[in-house]
Amino acid sequence: MKKAKRSIAGRLLGSVLLAGELCVLADIAFTLADWLNSGFRLAALFTALFTLLFLLRLPDRLRWFCAAALPAVCALLIAAGVLLWRAFLPGAVYRQVDQGKAALYAGKKVMLLVPHEDDDQNLMAGVLEEYVRYGSQVYAVFLTNGDKGLAGPGRMQESVHVMESLGVPEEHVIFLGYGDQWAQGSPHIYNAGPDEPMTSAAGYTETYGIEGHPAYHDGNPYTRRHLLEDLESVLQELRPEVIFACDLDDHLDHKACSLFFEEALGQVLAQSPDYRPLVLKGFAYSTSYYNPNDFYRLNMASTLNPYGTEHMKENNFYRWSDRIRLPVAASTLSRSMENAGTYLTLKLYPLQYGVLDQAFGIINADKVYWFRPTGSLSYTAQVSASSGQAERLKDFKLADSEDLLSWGPPYDGAWVPEPGDTERSAVLTLDREADLVCLRLYDNPSEEDNVLDALIRFDDGTELHTGPLDPMGTATEISMAKKSVHSLTVRLLETEGERAGLTELEVYDRQPDPDLRFIKLQDAEGSFAYDYYTPLNGRASFRLYAMGAPAELTEENYRVSVQGEGCTARIEDGTLQVSCPFLRSCVVTVESADGSLSDSVLISNPGFIRRLGQPMEVFWRYELPKLCHTTLRIKLQMLIEKTGLF
């Protein structure tokens, strides 16, 4: 009886050990096959293996021999994986072969405006590096000190180190020094009275910086007026040619940063008719921090549509198809997370907990933005209306909020005629006669409040109907050729909803154009290509993304050259067809017919070691710790760090 019990106990223990070890081997095999397991699948696999092994009448000696031998097999496989990963790592960083983006990135004065220290990477990772590489001046402006729940001076010092590591000198880092969110029970500073004193969530009442690097106006009491004046002053002082700024992210301070910026820039544009910067708005969250985790791919993917809808949910009026895609520095990309340039930069923000975990979404093959034209003649014009707040038609703001704490559609900030107003019209009087080429009208971004038809009457007596405006608040552009216009009237004829109106009325004497000039090869999935691995057959197809250049890839518009033995590239049916033999690589360059624009891509057909290195990193660095209990996982991660393997 005792012998039978011992036999059952031996079978039970041996089956547990053997099943667990086989699970580890299975996970290694699945990882190498690029199938990452979940804990649920592993648990189900373990249960099935244990049941099978327990029921099988294997001799106990064989069972224990397998249980003893399998750990050695696992250890050998893991050791082989580490060696494989070590061989793969040096070549994982994308090699910089393209030098053809001077027209896009060279000789500019660029300003980056973000709410918090680390949002610079969310908004401009890879693009900032390109401006620096091509010799542009970059200024980083931080609206808040990021001190809610964290040490503000520490975060500011981190941002100085980050910028210096990227080639931005400390004197180009500007801290406005305002609070990261506000004391409980008070409004957000954006909705406070102009001179209402404010206390930040961290208990501060005035702007501050760090030792040797004070705030822009150090010791300024926290008021709405001071913040807006500081932003206007920075814009007037720097007068940047290109401005990158956060838009209406799902965070109060991000929304406030966007709204304050647009209000300040609207004032500057009204005061300085000759100043027309390129403004690109973007999101630090949905298209970066919280973008899908798609880092581990053979070739880096471009930013994905976070919602799968045409309109961005943060503000309604940005269409995904209208986004501007900018190429990034190849040196910030890698097939290994551990040596990706952007990941190494994010490591310089240790106080911003969790930011490294979001690197999977932050790092992409492009950065996406939306163009806000600044050349409208309306900013210096006079405006009046039969009722409602006519000034909103020329304040540069496409959205607003009377209470950020309860933000939500319908958005404030539109010119909305009052109930009972039968005229429902607004008059725009320019400061000079101008020949107009187009009008842009922005409907209230609320889905329920829409202009179905409006009448535009010019001072020469001619009229035109707009028809329905884009119901989501995107610009409805009306092209024309009107000479010597001094004033025009907009009258709402047919509307729906109680808040139907216009957020902006823009008039142009030249076509609004971001004036960005570059070309970039993209693969069949639409991702920008830099250091590209072909399939094993060595064949790859590319299309062209072009701004300020012909979009059609033809032999009349572009010429192609190849550097690399045995590789070929040819233009065929609007695509670039490349062939690269096994274990060979080449640099393919596409150049515009006039020679002003080019793009170069390194294309390789590598062997199995370089192709398997990435899944081995995934297993060793991320999957293996998941197999352990939380406590053991932490200890294993500490061991990995201490041994210097990663």
LUMVODO-98165 format. One line per field, with one value per residue (C-alpha): residue number from 1; x, y, z. Coordinates in nm, 2 decimals, always signed. Example, Ala and Ser with C-alpha at 12.3 -4.5 7.8 and 13.67 -1.06 7.14 Angstrom:
<atoms>
num (1; 2)
east (+1.23; +1.37)
north (-0.45; -0.11)
up (+0.78; +0.71)
</atoms>
This chain:
<atoms>
num (1; 2; 3; 4; 5; 6; 7; 8; 9; 10; 11; 12; 13; 14; 15; 16; 17; 18; 19; 20; 21; 22; 23; 24; 25; 26; 27; 28; 29; 30; 31; 32; 33; 34; 35; 36; 37; 38; 39; 40; 41; 42; 43; 44; 45; 46; 47; 48; 49; 50; 51; 52; 53; 54; 55; 56; 57; 58; 59; 60; 61; 62; 63; 64; 65; 66; 67; 68; 69; 70; 71; 72; 73; 74; 75; 76; 77; 78; 79; 80; 81; 82; 83; 84; 85; 86; 87; 88; 89; 90; 91; 92; 93; 94; 95; 96; 97; 98; 99; 100; 101; 102; 103; 104; 105; 106; 107; 108; 109; 110; 111; 112; 113; 114; 115; 116; 117; 118; 119; 120; 121; 122; 123; 124; 125; 126; 127; 128; 129; 130; 131; 132; 133; 134; 135; 136; 137; 138; 139; 140; 141; 142; 143; 144; 145; 146; 147; 148; 149; 150; 151; 152; 153; 154; 155; 156; 157; 158; 159; 160; 161; 162; 163; 164; 165; 166; 167; 168; 169; 170; 171; 172; 173; 174; 175; 176; 177; 178; 179; 180; 181; 182; 183; 184; 185; 186; 187; 188; 189; 190; 191; 192; 193; 194; 195; 196; 197; 198; 199; 200; 201; 202; 203; 204; 205; 206; 207; 208; 209; 210; 211; 212; 213; 214; 215; 216; 217; 218; 219; 220; 221; 222; 223; 224; 225; 226; 227; 228; 229; 230; 231; 232; 233; 234; 235; 236; 237; 238; 239; 240; 241; 242; 243; 244; 245; 246; 247; 248; 249; 250; 251; 252; 253; 254; 255; 256; 257; 258; 259; 260; 261; 262; 263; 264; 265; 266; 267; 268; 269; 270; 271; 272; 273; 274; 275; 276; 277; 278; 279; 280; 281; 282; 283; 284; 285; 286; 287; 288; 289; 290; 291; 292; 293; 294; 295; 296; 297; 298; 299; 300; 301; 302; 303; 304; 305; 306; 307; 308; 309; 310; 311; 312; 313; 314; 315; 316; 317; 318; 319; 320; 321; 322; 323; 324; 325; 326; 327; 328; 329; 330; 331; 332; 333; 334; 335; 336; 337; 338; 339; 340; 341; 342; 343; 344; 345; 346; 347; 348; 349; 350; 351; 352; 353; 354; 355; 356; 357; 358; 359; 360; 361; 362; 363; 364; 365; 366; 367; 368; 369; 370; 371; 372; 373; 374; 375; 376; 377; 378; 379; 380; 381; 382; 383; 384; 385; 386; 387; 388; 389; 390; 391; 392; 393; 394; 395; 396; 397; 398; 399; 400; 401; 402; 403; 404; 405; 406; 407; 408; 409; 410; 411; 412; 413; 414; 415; 416; 417; 418; 419; 420; 421; 422; 423; 424; 425; 426; 427; 428; 429; 430; 431; 432; 433; 434; 435; 436; 437; 438; 439; 440; 441; 442; 443; 444; 445; 446; 447; 448; 449; 450; 451; 452; 453; 454; 455; 456; 457; 458; 459; 460; 461; 462; 463; 464; 465; 466; 467; 468; 469; 470; 471; 472; 473; 474; 475; 476; 477; 478; 479; 480; 481; 482; 483; 484; 485; 486; 487; 488; 489; 490; 491; 492; 493; 494; 495; 496; 497; 498; 499; 500; 501; 502; 503; 504; 505; 506; 507; 508; 509; 510; 511; 512; 513; 514; 515; 516; 517; 518; 519; 520; 521; 522; 523; 524; 525; 526; 527; 528; 529; 530; 531; 532; 533; 534; 535; 536; 537; 538; 539; 540; 541; 542; 543; 544; 545; 546; 547; 548; 549; 550; 551; 552; 553; 554; 555; 556; 557; 558; 559; 560; 561; 562; 563; 564; 565; 566; 567; 568; 569; 570; 571; 572; 573; 574; 575; 576; 577; 578; 579; 580; 581; 582; 583; 584; 585; 586; 587; 588; 589; 590; 591; 592; 593; 594; 595; 596; 597; 598; 599; 600; 601; 602; 603; 604; 605; 606; 607; 608; 609; 610; 611; 612; 613; 614; 615; 616; 617; 618; 619; 620; 621; 622; 623; 624; 625; 626; 627; 628; 629; 630; 631; 632; 633; 634; 635; 636; 637; 638; 639; 640; 641; 642; 643; 644; 645; 646)
east (+0.00; +0.28; +0.47; +0.16; +0.12; +0.49; +0.45; +0.15; +0.33; +0.64; +0.43; +0.25; +0.57; +0.75; +0.45; +0.44; +0.81; +0.80; +0.48; +0.63; +0.96; +0.77; +0.57; +0.90; +1.02; +0.69; +0.70; +1.05; +0.93; +0.62; +0.83; +1.07; +0.77; +0.67; +0.37; +0.37; +0.18; -0.06; -0.06; -0.40; -0.27; +0.03; -0.20; -0.41; -0.11; +0.04; -0.29; -0.32; +0.05; +0.02; -0.29; -0.14; +0.19; +0.02; -0.20; +0.08; +0.24; +0.59; +0.86; +0.94; +1.31; +1.24; +1.01; +1.27; +1.55; +1.34; +1.26; +1.64; +1.75; +1.50; +1.63; +1.97; +1.81; +1.62; +1.95; +2.13; +1.85; +1.84; +2.22; +2.20; +1.93; +2.14; +2.44; +2.21; +2.07; +2.42; +2.52; +2.20; +2.22; +2.50; +2.32; +1.97; +2.00; +1.88; +2.17; +2.14; +2.20; +1.96; +2.10; +1.82; +1.59; +1.77; +1.47; +1.25; +1.47; +1.77; +1.80; +1.48; +1.41; +1.18; +0.98; +0.83; +0.56; +0.44; +0.27; +0.51; +0.86; +0.86; +0.59; +0.87; +0.94; +0.57; +0.53; +0.86; +1.07; +1.28; +1.17; +1.35; +1.67; +1.64; +1.61; +1.92; +2.11; +2.04; +2.15; +1.82; +1.78; +1.54; +1.38; +1.18; +0.92; +0.75; +0.43; +0.42; +0.68; +0.52; +0.52; +0.19; +0.29; +0.65; +0.95; +0.92; +1.29; +1.39; +1.18; +1.30; +1.66; +1.59; +1.45; +1.76; +1.97; +1.75; +1.76; +2.14; +2.18; +1.98; +2.19; +1.96; +2.16; +2.04; +1.98; +1.72; +1.52; +1.25; +1.04; +0.73; +0.71; +0.34; +0.16; +0.09; -0.29; -0.45; -0.57; -0.89; -1.20; -1.06; -1.11; -0.84; -0.62; -0.74; -1.10; -0.99; -1.04; -0.75; -0.59; -0.74; -0.45; -0.41; -0.25; -0.11; -0.19; +0.16; +0.09; +0.29; +0.16; +0.43; +0.65; +0.99; +1.27; +1.59; +1.92; +2.11; +1.80; +1.51; +1.16; +1.10; +0.95; +1.07; +0.84; +0.54; +0.22; +0.01; -0.26; -0.42; -0.30; +0.06; +0.05; -0.10; +0.14; +0.44; +0.33; +0.28; +0.62; +0.80; +0.64; +0.73; +1.08; +1.16; +0.94; +0.99; +0.94; +0.80; +0.59; +0.50; +0.24; +0.02; -0.35; -0.65; -0.52; -0.72; -0.55; -0.66; -0.31; -0.27; -0.60; -0.51; -0.17; -0.34; -0.60; -0.35; -0.12; -0.39; -0.52; -0.17; -0.08; -0.41; -0.31; +0.04; -0.09; -0.33; -0.04; +0.22; +0.07; +0.40; +0.45; +0.31; +0.47; +0.41; +0.20; +0.18; -0.05; -0.02; -0.12; +0.11; -0.13; -0.34; -0.07; +0.22; +0.20; -0.10; -0.05; -0.07; +0.22; +0.37; +0.74; +0.86; +0.82; +1.08; +1.04; +0.93; +0.56; +0.44; +0.19; -0.14; -0.49; -0.57; -0.95; -1.00; -1.24; -1.19; -1.21; -0.99; -1.20; -1.01; -1.14; -1.36; -1.22; -0.89; -0.94; -0.69; -0.65; -0.54; -0.25; +0.10; +0.36; +0.71; +1.01; +1.22; +1.59; +1.68; +1.92; +1.62; +1.49; +1.60; +1.48; +1.59; +1.41; +1.73; +1.93; +1.67; +1.76; +1.43; +1.42; +1.76; +1.64; +1.33; +1.56; +1.68; +1.33; +1.34; +1.11; +0.83; +0.73; +0.59; +0.72; +0.96; +0.66; +0.50; +0.81; +0.64; +0.38; +0.60; +0.86; +0.73; +0.86; +0.69; +0.53; +0.19; +0.06; -0.22; -0.15; -0.30; -0.27; -0.17; -0.19; -0.56; -0.63; -0.90; -0.66; -0.60; -0.96; -1.26; -1.56; -1.91; -2.23; -2.60; -2.57; -2.33; -1.96; -1.82; -1.46; -1.46; -1.45; -1.09; -0.93; -0.74; -0.92; -1.12; -1.25; -1.28; -1.41; -1.58; -1.50; -1.21; -1.30; -1.62; -1.49; -1.71; -1.91; -2.07; -1.76; -1.76; -1.58; -1.81; -1.98; -2.35; -2.63; -2.87; -3.22; -3.46; -3.19; -3.34; -3.05; -2.78; -2.50; -2.14; -1.94; -1.56; -1.39; -1.02; -0.76; -0.68; -0.82; -0.71; -0.74; -0.89; -0.82; -1.02; -1.23; -1.22; -1.53; -1.52; -1.85; -1.91; -1.73; -2.04; -2.21; -2.56; -2.51; -2.45; -2.47; -2.65; -2.62; -2.48; -2.46; -2.14; -2.19; -1.89; -1.88; -1.91; -2.26; -2.17; -2.29; -2.23; -2.38; -2.17; -2.40; -2.36; -2.04; -1.84; -2.05; -1.74; -1.59; -1.32; -1.25; -1.49; -1.27; -1.42; -1.19; -1.24; -1.07; -1.21; -1.04; -1.02; -1.23; -1.25; -1.54; -1.77; -2.08; -2.16; -2.53; -2.65; -2.95; -3.02; -2.90; -2.97; -2.92; -2.93; -2.56; -2.51; -2.25; -1.89; -1.57; -1.35; -1.39; -1.06; -0.98; -0.67; -0.50; -0.28; -0.34; -0.28; +0.01; +0.25; +0.53; +0.70; +0.91; +1.03; +0.98; +0.99; +0.96; +0.70; +0.65; +0.34; +0.17; +0.23; +0.51; +0.81; +1.12; +1.47; +1.67; +1.45; +1.46; +1.31; +1.13; +1.36; +1.29; +1.46; +1.18; +1.01; +0.77; +0.76; +0.54; +0.62; +0.49; +0.56; +0.50; +0.58; +0.68; +0.50; +0.33; +0.33; +0.64; +0.73; +1.06; +0.97; +0.94; +1.21; +1.54; +1.66; +2.01; +2.14; +2.46; +2.52; +2.63; +2.36; +2.07; +1.83; +1.56; +1.32; +1.01; +0.71; +0.34; +0.39; +0.59; +0.95; +1.03; +1.35; +1.53; +1.81; +1.98; +2.02; +2.28; +2.32; +2.23; +2.21; +2.13; +1.85; +1.81; +1.51; +1.58; +1.35; +1.41; +1.55; +1.78; +1.63; +1.48; +1.58; +1.53; +1.78; +1.69; +1.92; +1.76; +1.89; +1.81; +1.99; +2.05; +1.86; +2.07; +1.97; +1.61; +1.59; +1.75; +1.44; +1.21; +1.49; +1.50; +1.12; +1.15; +1.45; +1.36; +0.98; +0.83; +1.06; +1.00; +0.62; +0.66; +0.77; +0.57; +0.57; +0.83; +1.05; +1.00; +1.13; +1.43; +1.50; +1.47; +1.72; +1.95; +1.93; +2.02; +2.30; +2.47; +2.47; +2.31; +2.07)
north (+0.00; +0.24; +0.15; +0.23; +0.56; +0.64; +0.55; +0.78; +1.06; +1.01; +1.01; +1.32; +1.52; +1.40; +1.49; +1.84; +1.90; +1.75; +1.94; +2.27; +2.22; +2.12; +2.44; +2.65; +2.46; +2.52; +2.89; +2.91; +2.73; +2.96; +3.27; +3.16; +3.11; +3.47; +3.36; +3.53; +3.33; +3.46; +3.33; +3.17; +2.96; +2.85; +2.75; +2.55; +2.38; +2.30; +2.14; +1.93; +1.82; +1.73; +1.52; +1.34; +1.27; +1.16; +0.91; +0.77; +0.46; +0.58; +0.42; +0.64; +0.63; +0.76; +1.02; +1.15; +1.13; +1.35; +1.59; +1.62; +1.65; +1.90; +2.19; +2.14; +2.15; +2.47; +2.62; +2.54; +2.68; +3.00; +3.03; +2.98; +3.25; +3.50; +3.43; +3.47; +3.79; +3.92; +3.85; +4.03; +4.34; +4.54; +4.54; +4.60; +4.99; +5.13; +5.26; +5.62; +5.63; +5.91; +6.26; +6.40; +6.58; +6.92; +7.09; +6.97; +7.00; +7.23; +7.60; +7.64; +7.80; +7.55; +7.58; +7.28; +7.36; +7.08; +7.07; +6.83; +6.71; +6.39; +6.51; +6.63; +6.27; +6.19; +6.47; +6.49; +6.18; +6.13; +6.45; +6.67; +6.48; +6.54; +6.91; +6.91; +6.68; +6.92; +7.22; +7.39; +7.58; +7.40; +7.56; +7.35; +7.53; +7.35; +7.50; +7.33; +7.20; +6.85; +6.87; +6.70; +6.40; +6.43; +6.65; +6.95; +7.05; +6.69; +6.66; +6.99; +6.89; +6.57; +6.76; +6.97; +6.65; +6.51; +6.81; +6.84; +6.47; +6.55; +6.85; +7.12; +7.36; +7.44; +7.80; +7.68; +7.51; +7.74; +7.67; +7.88; +7.74; +7.70; +7.44; +7.08; +7.09; +7.30; +7.28; +7.09; +7.30; +7.57; +7.60; +7.52; +7.83; +7.84; +7.92; +8.14; +8.52; +8.71; +8.81; +8.55; +8.40; +8.03; +7.75; +7.45; +7.09; +7.07; +7.39; +7.65; +8.00; +8.14; +8.03; +7.87; +7.69; +7.52; +7.63; +7.81; +7.79; +8.01; +8.01; +8.24; +8.50; +8.37; +8.44; +8.54; +8.48; +8.21; +8.39; +8.34; +8.68; +8.60; +8.26; +8.40; +8.70; +8.47; +8.26; +8.56; +8.70; +8.37; +8.37; +8.73; +8.69; +8.37; +8.42; +8.06; +7.96; +7.62; +7.54; +7.20; +7.20; +6.96; +6.95; +6.85; +6.53; +6.35; +6.54; +6.87; +7.03; +6.91; +7.07; +7.39; +7.39; +7.37; +7.63; +7.88; +7.84; +7.91; +8.21; +8.35; +8.28; +8.44; +8.76; +8.75; +8.70; +9.00; +9.22; +9.10; +9.07; +8.98; +8.68; +8.35; +8.05; +7.69; +7.54; +7.16; +7.03; +6.67; +6.43; +6.31; +6.03; +5.86; +5.87; +5.81; +5.73; +5.51; +5.41; +5.03; +4.81; +4.72; +4.78; +4.42; +4.38; +4.28; +4.64; +4.93; +5.03; +5.38; +5.54; +5.36; +5.52; +5.49; +5.48; +5.34; +5.63; +5.91; +6.19; +6.20; +6.17; +6.43; +6.72; +6.59; +6.84; +6.65; +6.39; +6.10; +6.13; +6.49; +6.41; +6.51; +6.23; +6.33; +6.09; +6.04; +6.00; +5.64; +5.64; +5.66; +5.33; +4.97; +4.61; +4.59; +4.80; +4.79; +5.01; +5.21; +5.58; +5.70; +5.43; +5.54; +5.90; +5.79; +5.64; +5.99; +6.05; +5.81; +6.03; +5.99; +5.64; +5.41; +5.61; +5.32; +5.08; +5.31; +5.31; +5.04; +5.29; +5.60; +5.46; +5.45; +5.50; +5.84; +6.12; +6.25; +6.61; +6.84; +7.16; +7.48; +7.76; +8.10; +8.32; +8.42; +8.79; +8.77; +8.80; +9.17; +9.24; +9.39; +9.17; +9.24; +9.03; +9.07; +8.88; +8.65; +8.68; +8.77; +8.79; +8.42; +8.40; +8.53; +8.41; +8.11; +7.87; +7.58; +7.48; +7.62; +7.54; +7.75; +7.47; +7.24; +7.03; +6.92; +6.92; +6.76; +6.83; +7.05; +7.26; +7.62; +7.89; +7.91; +8.22; +8.13; +8.38; +8.43; +8.28; +8.52; +8.67; +8.64; +8.80; +8.56; +8.73; +8.84; +9.10; +9.08; +9.40; +9.36; +9.61; +9.65; +9.54; +9.19; +8.94; +8.63; +8.27; +8.08; +8.09; +7.84; +7.80; +7.58; +7.45; +7.40; +7.06; +6.94; +6.66; +6.79; +7.15; +7.21; +7.47; +7.32; +7.63; +7.98; +8.27; +8.46; +8.82; +9.02; +9.40; +9.40; +9.25; +8.90; +8.60; +8.23; +7.95; +7.72; +7.43; +7.20; +7.25; +6.96; +6.85; +6.76; +7.10; +7.03; +7.33; +7.36; +7.52; +7.73; +7.82; +8.14; +8.42; +8.75; +9.07; +9.38; +9.25; +9.48; +9.32; +9.02; +8.90; +8.55; +8.47; +8.14; +8.03; +7.68; +7.51; +7.23; +7.22; +7.49; +7.59; +7.60; +7.84; +7.89; +7.86; +8.03; +8.23; +8.24; +8.43; +8.39; +8.59; +8.28; +7.91; +7.79; +7.54; +7.39; +7.43; +7.11; +6.94; +6.58; +6.23; +5.91; +5.55; +5.34; +4.96; +4.78; +4.83; +5.21; +5.23; +5.45; +5.25; +5.32; +5.00; +4.74; +4.36; +4.18; +3.85; +3.55; +3.56; +3.90; +4.09; +4.40; +4.66; +5.03; +5.33; +5.70; +5.95; +6.30; +6.65; +6.95; +6.70; +6.47; +6.19; +5.96; +5.74; +5.74; +5.75; +6.10; +6.23; +6.03; +5.84; +5.54; +5.43; +5.12; +5.07; +4.70; +4.40; +4.18; +4.41; +4.56; +4.83; +4.95; +5.17; +4.96; +5.07; +5.35; +5.13; +5.06; +4.69; +4.59; +4.25; +4.17; +3.83; +3.62; +3.76; +4.08; +4.44; +4.76; +5.13; +5.23; +5.60; +5.77; +6.13; +6.38; +6.48; +6.82; +6.67; +6.88; +6.59; +6.24; +5.94; +5.66; +5.33; +5.05; +4.72; +4.38; +4.02; +3.89; +3.54; +3.36; +3.49; +3.85; +3.75; +3.54; +3.79; +3.99; +3.71; +3.59; +3.94; +3.92; +3.58; +3.66; +4.01; +4.00; +3.65; +3.45; +3.68; +3.63; +3.26; +3.33; +3.44; +3.82; +3.80; +3.57; +3.79; +4.10; +3.91; +3.77; +4.12; +4.25; +3.96; +4.04; +4.40; +4.32; +4.07; +4.33; +4.10; +4.38)
up (+0.00; +0.10; -0.22; -0.43; -0.25; -0.31; -0.68; -0.72; -0.54; -0.76; -1.07; -0.95; -0.87; -1.18; -1.40; -1.25; -1.31; -1.66; -1.76; -1.64; -1.82; -2.14; -2.11; -2.10; -2.41; -2.58; -2.50; -2.65; -2.97; -2.99; -2.95; -3.22; -3.44; -3.36; -3.16; -2.82; -2.56; -2.30; -1.95; -2.02; -2.31; -2.10; -1.81; -2.04; -2.20; -1.85; -1.74; -2.06; -2.04; -1.67; -1.72; -2.01; -1.83; -1.51; -1.70; -1.91; -1.76; -1.80; -1.58; -1.29; -1.38; -1.73; -1.59; -1.34; -1.60; -1.84; -1.55; -1.47; -1.84; -1.96; -1.74; -1.90; -2.25; -2.15; -2.02; -2.34; -2.55; -2.34; -2.36; -2.74; -2.75; -2.56; -2.79; -3.09; -2.95; -2.88; -3.24; -3.36; -3.14; -3.31; -3.64; -3.49; -3.50; -3.82; -4.03; -4.14; -4.52; -4.63; -4.66; -4.88; -4.63; -4.62; -4.79; -4.51; -4.20; -4.27; -4.18; -3.97; -3.64; -3.47; -3.15; -2.96; -2.71; -2.48; -2.14; -1.95; -1.94; -2.15; -2.39; -2.61; -2.70; -2.74; -2.99; -3.17; -3.11; -3.42; -3.59; -3.34; -3.40; -3.78; -3.73; -3.52; -3.77; -4.05; -3.85; -3.76; -3.43; -3.20; -2.89; -2.64; -2.43; -2.14; -2.01; -1.67; -1.43; -1.42; -1.04; -0.96; -0.76; -0.87; -0.81; -1.05; -1.03; -1.09; -1.40; -1.53; -1.49; -1.67; -1.97; -1.98; -2.00; -2.26; -2.48; -2.45; -2.54; -2.86; -2.95; -2.81; -2.59; -2.24; -2.33; -2.59; -2.31; -2.18; -1.87; -1.84; -1.48; -1.43; -1.23; -1.33; -1.26; -0.99; -0.63; -0.57; -0.57; -0.80; -1.18; -1.42; -1.47; -1.83; -1.70; -1.41; -1.41; -1.58; -1.25; -1.02; -0.81; -0.85; -0.65; -0.82; -0.72; -0.57; -0.36; -0.56; -0.63; -0.86; -1.15; -1.07; -1.25; -1.13; -1.00; -1.28; -1.51; -1.38; -1.53; -1.83; -1.59; -1.25; -0.96; -1.17; -0.96; -1.11; -1.31; -1.64; -1.77; -1.68; -1.85; -2.17; -2.17; -2.13; -2.43; -2.64; -2.53; -2.62; -2.96; -3.03; -2.90; -3.09; -3.39; -3.49; -3.85; -3.75; -3.44; -3.31; -3.03; -2.85; -2.94; -2.74; -2.57; -2.31; -2.03; -1.88; -1.90; -2.26; -2.36; -2.18; -2.35; -2.69; -2.61; -2.45; -2.75; -3.01; -2.81; -2.78; -3.14; -3.25; -3.07; -3.22; -3.57; -3.53; -3.41; -3.67; -4.02; -4.16; -3.93; -4.08; -3.91; -4.01; -3.73; -3.69; -3.41; -3.29; -3.01; -2.73; -2.63; -2.90; -3.18; -2.95; -2.58; -2.62; -2.98; -3.05; -2.93; -3.27; -3.21; -3.26; -3.64; -3.90; -4.03; -3.82; -3.87; -3.91; -3.67; -3.68; -3.68; -3.31; -3.36; -3.70; -3.77; -4.02; -3.76; -3.46; -3.14; -2.94; -3.14; -3.43; -3.68; -3.77; -4.04; -4.03; -4.41; -4.37; -4.15; -4.24; -4.20; -4.13; -4.16; -3.85; -3.79; -3.87; -3.57; -3.34; -3.47; -3.41; -3.42; -3.06; -2.80; -2.59; -2.83; -3.00; -2.99; -2.86; -2.59; -2.47; -2.46; -2.27; -2.01; -1.93; -1.79; -1.49; -1.28; -1.54; -1.42; -1.69; -1.98; -2.08; -2.09; -2.35; -2.58; -2.79; -2.90; -2.90; -3.14; -3.50; -3.85; -3.88; -3.67; -3.77; -3.74; -3.86; -4.05; -3.91; -4.17; -4.03; -4.35; -4.32; -4.37; -4.11; -3.82; -3.89; -4.01; -3.83; -3.76; -3.65; -3.64; -3.60; -3.27; -3.09; -3.03; -3.37; -3.25; -3.23; -3.61; -3.62; -3.30; -3.45; -3.21; -3.36; -3.02; -2.67; -2.33; -2.07; -1.82; -1.89; -1.59; -1.77; -2.12; -2.38; -2.69; -2.79; -2.78; -2.69; -2.90; -3.20; -3.32; -3.26; -3.35; -3.06; -3.07; -3.24; -3.47; -3.82; -3.99; -3.85; -4.04; -3.98; -4.17; -4.22; -4.32; -4.43; -4.35; -4.72; -5.05; -5.15; -5.44; -5.28; -5.39; -5.13; -4.81; -4.53; -4.31; -4.00; -3.87; -3.50; -3.43; -3.25; -3.45; -3.37; -3.46; -3.83; -4.10; -4.39; -4.62; -4.59; -4.83; -4.89; -5.02; -5.14; -5.15; -5.53; -5.49; -5.61; -5.40; -5.36; -5.16; -4.95; -4.93; -4.62; -4.43; -4.30; -4.00; -3.79; -3.80; -4.06; -4.29; -4.59; -4.85; -5.13; -5.41; -5.61; -5.80; -5.65; -5.73; -5.50; -5.21; -4.91; -4.71; -4.72; -4.53; -4.42; -4.36; -4.22; -4.42; -4.31; -3.98; -3.74; -3.37; -3.11; -3.13; -3.51; -3.61; -3.72; -3.52; -3.78; -4.10; -4.29; -4.61; -4.82; -5.09; -5.16; -5.13; -4.77; -4.81; -4.54; -4.80; -4.69; -4.95; -4.93; -5.07; -4.87; -4.98; -4.81; -4.82; -4.93; -4.59; -4.61; -4.35; -4.42; -4.50; -4.37; -4.30; -4.47; -4.45; -4.75; -4.73; -4.80; -5.17; -5.17; -5.35; -5.21; -5.35; -5.25; -5.32; -5.28; -5.02; -5.15; -5.03; -5.26; -5.53; -5.79; -5.61; -5.92; -5.92; -6.29; -6.49; -6.61; -6.25; -6.08; -6.14; -5.94; -5.85; -5.67; -5.48; -5.40; -5.60; -5.74; -5.64; -5.88; -5.86; -6.13; -6.16; -6.26; -6.27; -6.02; -5.77; -5.71; -5.75; -5.57; -5.58; -5.33; -5.33; -5.01; -4.77; -4.98; -4.92; -5.12; -5.09; -5.32; -5.40; -5.56; -5.68; -5.83; -6.19; -6.10; -5.83; -5.55; -5.35; -5.28; -5.05; -4.98; -4.82; -4.71; -4.83; -4.70; -4.73; -4.42; -4.29; -4.01; -3.72; -3.79; -3.85; -3.53; -3.30; -3.25; -3.13; -2.90; -2.74; -2.70; -2.52; -2.30; -2.21; -2.19; -2.22; -1.99; -1.69; -1.75; -1.68; -1.32; -1.02; -0.97; -0.70; -0.90; -1.21; -1.03; -0.91; -1.26; -1.41; -1.14; -1.23; -1.60; -1.53; -1.29; -1.52; -1.79; -2.05; -2.14)
</atoms>
